[in-house]
Amino acid sequence: MVISDLNNSREATASVEPMFVERWSSRSFADVPLTDDQTASLFEAAHWAPSSGNKQPWVFVYATDGPDRERLNSVLNEGNARWAPKAAMLVLVFARM
């Protein structure tokens, strides 16, 4: 699925760069699970994300369903608990300090 496949009915009333109108909201989710290849690609890219001092101290904890997902959902604050459980995957990011 491509981000543009999601329902995007926004229209600017003045001239603006298309990236602002076409942006995707992280709170809009399609009911489509991620493939193993998509998951591997996501975490490979995240692994290389820059950090202060270029140490990349990232640790990722994720779940897609089952008891682990329920456990991750349980730590969400009230605002995020309304939309995040609809996502195909929930990821917690930690940094080794």
C-alpha positions in Angstrom: 0.0 0.0 0.0 1.2 3.5 -0.8 0.4 6.4 1.5 -1.5 8.1 -1.4 -3.8 5.0 -1.4 -5.3 6.2 1.9 -8.2 8.6 1.8 -6.7 12.1 1.3 -9.4 14.6 0.6 -7.6 17.8 1.8 -7.5 20.8 -0.6 -5.5 23.9 0.0 -7.3 27.3 -0.3 -4.1 29.1 -1.3 -0.9 28.1 -3.1 1.3 25.8 -0.9 3.9 23.1 -1.6 2.1 19.8 -2.3 4.0 18.1 0.5 1.9 20.0 3.1 -1.4 19.0 1.6 -0.4 15.4 0.7 1.2 14.7 4.1 0.1 11.6 5.9 -1.2 11.5 9.4 0.4 8.9 11.7 -3.1 8.5 13.2 -4.6 7.1 10.0 -4.1 3.4 9.7 -5.2 0.8 7.1 -6.3 -2.5 8.4 -3.4 -4.3 6.7 -0.7 -6.2 8.6 3.0 -5.7 7.8 4.9 -8.4 6.0 8.1 -9.8 7.4 10.1 -8.0 4.7 8.4 -4.7 5.6 9.1 -5.2 9.3 12.8 -6.1 8.6 13.2 -3.0 6.3 11.6 -0.8 8.9 13.9 -1.9 11.7 17.0 -1.9 9.4 16.3 1.8 8.6 15.6 2.7 12.2 18.8 1.0 13.3 20.7 3.5 11.2 18.8 6.5 12.3 21.2 9.2 13.5 21.7 10.0 17.2 23.7 12.4 19.3 27.4 11.5 19.0 26.5 9.1 16.2 26.3 6.2 18.6 22.9 4.8 17.5 22.1 3.4 20.9 18.6 2.3 19.8 16.7 -0.6 21.3 13.4 -1.5 19.7 10.6 -3.5 21.4 7.6 -4.2 19.1 4.5 -6.3 18.9 1.8 -6.8 16.3 -0.8 -8.9 18.2 -1.4 -11.3 21.0 -0.4 -10.9 24.7 2.8 -8.9 23.9 0.7 -6.3 21.9 -1.8 -6.1 24.8 1.0 -5.5 27.2 2.5 -2.7 25.0 -1.0 -1.2 24.5 -1.4 -1.1 28.3 1.4 1.4 28.8 -0.1 4.0 26.4 -1.3 7.3 27.8 -5.0 8.1 27.4 -4.6 10.2 24.3 -2.5 7.6 22.4 -4.7 4.7 23.7 -7.5 6.0 21.5 -5.7 5.6 18.2 -2.4 3.6 18.6 -4.1 0.1 19.1 -5.4 0.4 15.5 -1.9 0.4 14.1 -0.5 -2.8 12.5 2.4 -2.6 14.9 3.3 -0.8 18.1 7.0 0.0 18.7 8.7 1.3 21.8 12.1 2.9 21.3 14.7 3.0 24.0 18.3 4.4 24.0 21.2 2.9 25.8 22.7 5.8 27.7 
